[in-house]
Amino acid sequence: MSNSFDAIVLGAGAAGLMCAARAGQRGKRVLVLEKAEKPGKKILISGGGRCNFTNIGAGPANYLSANPHFAKSALARYTARDFLDLVENYDIAWHEKTLGQLFCDGSAKQIVAMLLAECDKAKAAGGEVIVQCDADVESVSLENEVFTVSTTDQTYRSLAFVIASGGPSIPKMGATGFAYDLARQFGLQVVEPRPALVPLTLGGEEVLFREISGVSAPVVATVGKKSFLEAALFTHKGLSGPAILQASSYWKPGEPILINFTPDFPRDWLLERKRETPQASLRQILREFLSDRLADILADKLGISSELNNASDKALRAAEERLARWTFMPNGTEGFAKAEVTVGGISTSELSSKTMEAKNIPGLYAIGEAVDVTGWLGGYNFQWAWASGVAAGDAI
């Protein structure tokens, strides 16, 4: 095997495999180096093993970045519909869950197999894609417009080098910050990475909520100007569930999380219940739409223990307001170990939004989670991986 390639892609994840497949089908000779023992490990565990491979409503508004406009070009040129067409071409059965989330009916293994099959199509176009696992990259250098990549047992050369090794989230899967080290080596700025789509931890008096670990409720979780209507889950460390994971991407230390336990209730609904069922207690009423344990702890904290008829209208309005804007003050997150993705990464100011190529270093590309573009929960990060991978693969 010749050790010279048109492109070397670091990382056989969603973005890396998509990039390699597109470049290979354009007649390029591509080497994909993967540290893990098999390709697509994060794909395989995603969506409970069924891979939430895209979101049909994916658009720029569903992403966080220091430059909110950066993702527009790639997402417009390779859409969720484009990836769904690819899935259907391989006869992979799929279904839509809530909020536009698309999953395999069968297994995430089908998505990995599809991507590898797409890589194999390079041969018909006069190209080649070689995926080499258990490849531990020791160094990458650039001299005379040629990249030299050394692993523990081989040295390779290429005209293009693609950083597609993701961020440090889920380290048990082998994730590291190596992408950022490479970026800094080549003089690219890195937006400080932090855990995203991650459970939040509680301390102080809020530790009491740990007593209801495992209890969930449909809520609106708000941080700053962002609100998410989904389920919240109380854990033995604090708060989790889809609504909290979404909010966590926007949360900064010292900020509150506001939880609306009554998102569909009209104003003065407690006063109305007081007129209808004056003998009922607040605890009984909360148990009608919340789990008993959650209803009990909220009623206790609201301090209305007697019948509604014995509570003043002012006290009931105050209870209403607090139920609609319950303030939690997280003292942290569960960190990269439990984070699904990373906010931050290689600065978009360094890259072309059309090709993902570094503006000042021809031949160097960065795609997927390594870049400072982070999607919401629900297939958005995969769509960014596909779109950014296509952008780079079509440019190499």
C-alpha positions as CSV (number, residue, x, y, z in Angstrom):
1,M,0.0,0.0,0.0
2,S,1.4,3.4,-1.0
3,N,1.6,5.7,2.0
4,S,0.7,8.8,-0.1
5,F,-2.9,10.0,-0.3
6,D,-4.9,12.9,-1.6
7,A,-6.4,13.3,1.9
8,I,-6.0,11.9,5.4
9,V,-9.1,12.1,7.7
10,L,-8.5,11.9,11.4
11,G,-11.6,10.2,12.9
12,A,-13.9,7.5,11.6
13,G,-17.0,9.0,13.1
14,A,-20.1,10.5,11.4
15,A,-18.3,13.5,9.9
16,G,-15.1,11.7,9.0
17,L,-16.8,8.8,7.2
18,M,-19.1,11.1,5.3
19,C,-16.2,13.3,4.2
20,A,-14.1,10.4,3.1
21,A,-17.0,8.9,1.2
22,R,-17.7,12.1,-0.7
23,A,-14.0,12.7,-1.5
24,G,-13.5,9.0,-2.5
25,Q,-16.5,9.2,-4.9
26,R,-14.8,12.1,-6.6
27,G,-11.8,9.9,-7.4
28,K,-9.7,10.9,-4.4
29,R,-7.5,8.4,-2.5
30,V,-8.4,8.9,1.1
31,L,-7.0,7.4,4.4
32,V,-9.2,7.5,7.5
33,L,-7.3,7.0,10.7
34,E,-9.4,5.9,13.8
35,K,-8.0,5.5,17.3
36,A,-10.8,3.1,18.3
37,E,-10.9,-0.6,17.4
38,K,-13.9,0.0,15.0
39,P,-15.5,2.9,13.1
40,G,-18.5,4.8,14.2
41,K,-18.5,4.0,17.9
42,K,-20.6,7.1,18.9
43,I,-23.0,6.3,16.1
44,L,-23.5,2.8,17.4
45,I,-24.5,4.0,20.9
46,S,-26.6,6.9,19.8
47,G,-30.4,6.9,20.2
48,G,-30.3,3.9,22.5
49,G,-28.6,1.9,19.7
50,R,-31.1,3.0,17.0
51,C,-29.3,6.3,16.0
52,N,-31.2,9.5,15.9
53,F,-29.5,10.2,12.6
54,T,-31.1,13.6,11.8
55,N,-33.9,16.0,12.6
56,I,-36.2,16.8,9.7
57,G,-36.5,20.4,11.0
58,A,-32.7,21.1,11.3
59,G,-31.8,24.7,10.6
60,P,-29.2,27.3,11.7
61,A,-31.5,28.3,14.7
62,N,-30.9,24.9,16.2
63,Y,-27.2,25.4,16.7
64,L,-24.9,27.3,19.1
65,S,-21.7,29.0,17.9
66,A,-19.7,32.1,18.4
67,N,-20.8,32.9,14.8
68,P,-24.5,31.8,14.5
69,H,-24.3,32.4,10.8
70,F,-21.5,30.0,10.1
71,A,-23.5,26.8,9.8
72,K,-26.0,28.2,7.3
73,S,-24.0,27.4,4.1
74,A,-23.3,23.7,4.9
75,L,-26.8,23.0,6.3
76,A,-28.4,24.6,3.2
77,R,-26.4,22.6,0.8
78,Y,-26.8,19.2,2.5
79,T,-30.1,19.0,4.2
80,A,-31.9,16.5,6.5
81,R,-33.9,15.4,3.4
82,D,-30.7,14.7,1.5
83,F,-29.5,12.4,4.2
84,L,-32.9,10.8,4.5
85,D,-32.7,10.1,0.8
86,L,-29.4,8.3,1.3
87,V,-30.9,6.2,4.2
88,E,-33.9,5.2,2.0
89,N,-31.6,4.3,-0.9
90,Y,-30.1,1.7,1.4
91,D,-33.6,0.4,2.4
92,I,-33.0,1.3,6.0
93,A,-36.4,1.5,7.7
94,W,-36.9,4.6,9.9
95,H,-39.5,6.3,12.1
96,E,-40.1,9.8,13.4
97,K,-40.3,10.4,17.1
98,T,-41.2,13.7,18.8
99,L,-40.1,17.0,17.4
100,G,-38.8,15.8,14.1
101,Q,-36.3,13.2,15.4
102,L,-35.6,10.4,13.0
103,F,-34.4,7.0,14.1
104,C,-33.6,3.6,12.6
105,D,-36.3,1.0,13.1
106,G,-33.6,-1.5,13.4
107,S,-30.1,-0.7,14.5
108,A,-27.5,2.1,14.4
109,K,-25.2,-0.6,12.9
110,Q,-27.1,0.0,9.6
111,I,-26.0,3.7,9.5
112,V,-22.3,2.7,10.0
113,A,-22.6,-0.1,7.4
114,M,-24.2,2.5,5.0
115,L,-21.3,4.9,5.5
116,L,-18.7,2.2,4.9
117,A,-20.6,1.1,1.8
118,E,-20.5,4.7,0.6
119,C,-16.7,4.7,1.1
120,D,-16.5,1.5,-0.9
121,K,-18.2,3.2,-3.8
122,A,-15.0,5.2,-4.3
123,K,-13.5,2.3,-6.3
124,A,-16.1,2.7,-9.1
125,A,-15.1,6.4,-9.4
126,G,-11.4,5.6,-9.6
127,G,-10.8,6.6,-6.0
128,E,-10.1,4.7,-2.8
129,V,-11.1,5.0,0.9
130,I,-9.1,3.0,3.4
131,V,-10.4,3.0,7.0
132,Q,-7.6,2.0,9.4
133,C,-8.6,1.4,13.1
134,D,-6.4,1.1,16.1
135,A,-4.4,3.9,14.6
136,D,-2.8,6.1,17.3
137,V,-1.6,9.3,15.7
138,E,1.6,10.6,17.3
139,S,2.3,13.7,15.2
140,V,1.1,15.8,12.3
141,S,3.3,18.2,10.4
142,L,3.1,20.4,7.3
143,E,6.0,21.1,5.0
144,N,6.0,22.3,1.4
145,E,2.2,22.0,1.3
146,V,2.4,18.3,2.2
147,F,1.0,16.9,5.5
148,T,3.0,14.1,7.2
149,V,1.0,12.0,9.7
150,S,2.9,9.6,11.9
151,T,1.2,6.8,13.8
152,T,2.9,4.4,16.2
153,D,3.9,2.2,13.3
154,Q,3.5,4.1,10.0
155,T,4.1,7.4,8.4
156,Y,1.6,8.8,5.8
157,R,1.6,11.8,3.5
158,S,-1.2,13.8,1.9
159,L,-2.1,17.1,0.3
160,A,-5.1,17.5,2.6
161,F,-5.7,16.8,6.2
162,V,-9.1,16.7,7.9
163,I,-9.6,17.1,11.6
164,A,-12.7,15.0,12.3
165,S,-11.9,13.6,15.7
166,G,-14.7,15.3,17.7
167,G,-14.5,16.8,21.1
168,P,-13.9,15.5,24.6
169,S,-17.4,14.5,25.4
170,I,-17.9,10.8,26.4
171,P,-14.3,10.0,27.2
172,K,-15.1,6.4,28.0
173,M,-15.6,6.1,24.2
174,G,-12.0,7.3,23.7
175,A,-12.9,10.9,23.1
176,T,-10.2,13.5,23.8
177,G,-9.3,17.1,23.0
178,F,-6.7,16.0,20.4
179,A,-8.5,18.0,17.7
180,Y,-7.9,21.2,19.7
181,D,-4.3,20.4,20.2
182,L,-3.8,20.0,16.5
183,A,-5.7,23.2,15.8
184,R,-3.5,25.2,18.2
185,Q,-0.4,23.6,16.7
186,F,-1.4,25.0,13.3
187,G,-2.2,28.4,14.8
188,L,-6.0,28.1,14.8
189,Q,-8.0,29.7,17.6
190,V,-10.1,27.4,19.8
191,V,-13.2,28.6,21.6
192,E,-13.0,27.3,25.1
193,P,-14.8,23.9,25.2
194,R,-17.4,23.1,27.8
195,P,-19.8,20.2,28.3
196,A,-23.2,20.4,26.5
197,L,-26.4,18.3,26.5
198,V,-25.3,17.4,30.0
199,P,-27.1,16.8,33.4
200,L,-26.9,19.6,35.9
201,T,-26.0,19.2,39.6
202,L,-27.7,20.7,42.6
203,G,-26.5,21.6,46.0
204,G,-27.6,23.4,49.1
205,E,-31.3,23.2,50.0
206,E,-32.0,21.9,46.5
207,V,-30.3,18.6,47.5
208,L,-33.7,17.7,48.9
209,F,-34.9,17.1,45.3
210,R,-32.5,14.2,45.1
211,E,-35.0,12.3,47.3
212,I,-37.2,12.0,44.3
213,S,-34.5,10.6,42.0
214,G,-36.1,8.9,39.0
215,V,-39.2,11.1,38.9
216,S,-39.9,13.0,35.7
217,A,-42.4,15.6,34.6
218,P,-43.3,17.6,31.4
219,V,-42.0,21.1,31.9
220,V,-40.7,24.2,30.2
221,A,-37.1,24.7,31.2
222,T,-35.7,28.2,30.6
223,V,-32.2,29.6,30.7
224,G,-31.7,33.2,29.7
225,K,-33.9,33.7,26.6
226,K,-34.0,30.0,25.6
227,S,-37.0,27.8,26.6
228,F,-37.5,24.1,26.0
229,L,-40.8,22.2,26.4
230,E,-39.9,18.6,27.1
231,A,-39.5,16.3,30.1
232,A,-37.3,17.1,33.1
233,L,-35.9,14.2,35.2
234,F,-34.7,14.5,38.8
235,T,-31.6,12.4,39.5
236,H,-29.5,11.5,42.5
237,K,-27.1,14.4,41.6
238,G,-29.6,17.0,40.3
239,L,-31.5,17.5,37.1
240,S,-31.6,15.8,33.7
241,G,-34.0,14.8,31.0
242,P,-34.4,16.3,27.5
243,A,-35.6,19.8,28.7
244,I,-32.6,20.1,31.1
245,L,-30.1,18.7,28.6
246,Q,-31.2,21.3,26.0
247,A,-31.0,24.1,28.5
248,S,-27.6,23.0,29.7
249,S,-26.0,23.9,26.4
250,Y,-26.9,27.5,27.1
251,W,-26.3,27.5,30.9
252,K,-23.4,29.3,32.5
253,P,-22.2,28.9,36.1
254,G,-24.1,31.2,38.4
255,E,-27.2,31.4,36.2
256,P,-30.6,30.0,37.4
257,I,-32.7,27.4,35.5
258,L,-36.4,28.3,35.6
259,I,-38.8,25.4,35.5
260,N,-42.5,25.8,34.6
261,F,-44.3,22.8,36.1
262,T,-47.7,24.2,34.8
263,P,-47.0,25.2,31.2
264,D,-50.5,24.7,29.9
265,F,-52.4,26.2,32.9
266,P,-54.3,29.5,32.6
267,R,-53.8,32.4,34.9
268,D,-55.6,32.1,38.3
269,W,-56.2,28.4,37.8
270,L,-55.6,27.8,41.5
271,L,-58.2,30.4,42.4
272,E,-60.6,28.6,40.1
273,R,-59.9,25.3,41.8
274,K,-60.4,27.0,45.2
275,R,-63.9,28.0,44.1
276,E,-64.6,24.5,42.6
277,T,-63.1,22.3,45.3
278,P,-62.5,24.4,48.4
279,Q,-61.9,21.4,50.6
280,A,-59.1,20.1,48.4
281,S,-55.5,20.6,49.5
282,L,-52.7,21.9,47.2
283,R,-51.0,18.5,47.6
284,Q,-54.1,16.7,46.2
285,I,-54.4,19.0,43.3
286,L,-50.7,18.8,42.3
287,R,-51.0,15.0,42.4
288,E,-53.6,15.2,39.6
289,F,-50.9,16.1,37.1
290,L,-47.6,15.4,38.7
291,S,-46.2,12.3,40.3
292,D,-47.1,11.9,44.0
293,R,-43.5,12.4,45.2
294,L,-42.9,15.5,43.2
295,A,-46.3,16.9,44.1
296,D,-45.6,16.4,47.8
297,I,-42.2,18.0,47.8
298,L,-43.5,21.0,45.8
299,A,-46.5,21.4,48.2
300,D,-44.2,21.3,51.2
301,K,-41.9,23.9,49.8
302,L,-44.8,26.2,48.9
303,G,-46.0,26.0,52.5
304,I,-49.7,25.6,51.8
305,S,-50.6,22.5,53.8
306,S,-54.3,23.1,54.6
307,E,-57.4,23.2,52.4
308,L,-57.5,25.7,49.6
309,N,-60.4,27.4,51.3
310,N,-58.0,28.3,54.2
311,A,-55.4,29.9,51.9
312,S,-55.7,33.5,50.8
313,D,-56.0,34.5,47.1
314,K,-52.6,36.2,47.4
315,A,-51.0,33.1,48.7
316,L,-52.5,31.0,45.9
317,R,-51.4,33.5,43.3
318,A,-47.9,33.4,44.7
319,A,-48.0,29.6,44.6
320,E,-49.1,29.7,40.9
321,E,-46.2,32.1,40.1
322,R,-43.6,29.9,41.8
323,L,-44.9,26.7,40.1
324,A,-44.6,28.5,36.7
325,R,-41.1,29.9,37.5
326,W,-39.5,27.5,39.9
327,T,-35.9,28.6,40.3
328,F,-33.1,26.1,40.6
329,M,-29.5,27.3,41.0
330,P,-27.3,24.5,39.6
331,N,-23.8,24.3,41.1
332,G,-22.3,22.7,38.1
333,T,-22.7,19.9,35.5
334,E,-21.8,16.2,35.4
335,G,-19.0,17.2,33.1
336,F,-17.6,15.7,29.8
337,A,-18.1,12.2,31.2
338,K,-21.8,12.6,30.9
339,A,-22.0,15.2,28.2
340,E,-23.4,14.1,24.8
341,V,-21.5,16.9,22.9
342,T,-19.2,19.8,23.4
343,V,-19.9,23.5,23.1
344,G,-16.9,25.4,21.7
345,G,-14.1,24.0,19.6
346,I,-12.1,25.2,16.6
347,S,-13.1,28.7,15.9
348,T,-15.3,29.3,12.9
349,S,-13.5,32.5,12.3
350,E,-10.6,30.4,11.1
351,L,-12.6,28.4,8.6
352,S,-14.4,28.8,5.3
353,S,-18.2,28.2,5.9
354,K,-18.4,26.7,2.4
355,T,-15.5,24.2,2.4
356,M,-14.5,23.9,6.1
357,E,-10.9,24.7,5.0
358,A,-8.7,26.8,7.2
359,K,-8.5,30.2,5.6
360,N,-4.7,30.6,6.2
361,I,-3.6,27.0,5.8
362,P,-4.5,25.5,2.4
363,G,-5.4,21.8,2.7
364,L,-6.3,21.8,6.4
365,Y,-10.0,21.2,7.2
366,A,-12.0,20.8,10.4
367,I,-15.5,19.3,10.5
368,G,-18.1,17.9,12.9
369,E,-18.0,18.3,16.6
370,A,-14.4,19.5,16.5
371,V,-15.7,22.8,15.2
372,D,-17.5,25.5,17.3
373,V,-20.9,24.4,16.1
374,T,-23.1,22.6,18.5
375,G,-26.6,21.3,17.8
376,W,-29.6,20.8,20.1
377,L,-30.6,17.4,21.3
378,G,-32.5,15.3,18.8
379,G,-30.4,14.5,15.7
380,Y,-29.1,18.0,15.0
381,N,-25.5,17.2,15.8
382,F,-25.6,14.3,13.3
383,Q,-27.0,16.6,10.7
384,W,-24.1,19.0,11.2
385,A,-21.7,16.1,10.9
386,W,-23.2,15.0,7.6
387,A,-23.4,18.6,6.2
388,S,-19.9,19.7,7.3
389,G,-18.4,16.3,6.1
390,V,-20.0,16.8,2.7
391,A,-18.8,20.4,2.5
392,A,-15.2,19.3,3.1
393,G,-15.4,16.1,1.1
394,D,-16.7,18.0,-2.0
395,A,-13.9,20.5,-1.7
396,I,-10.8,18.3,-1.2
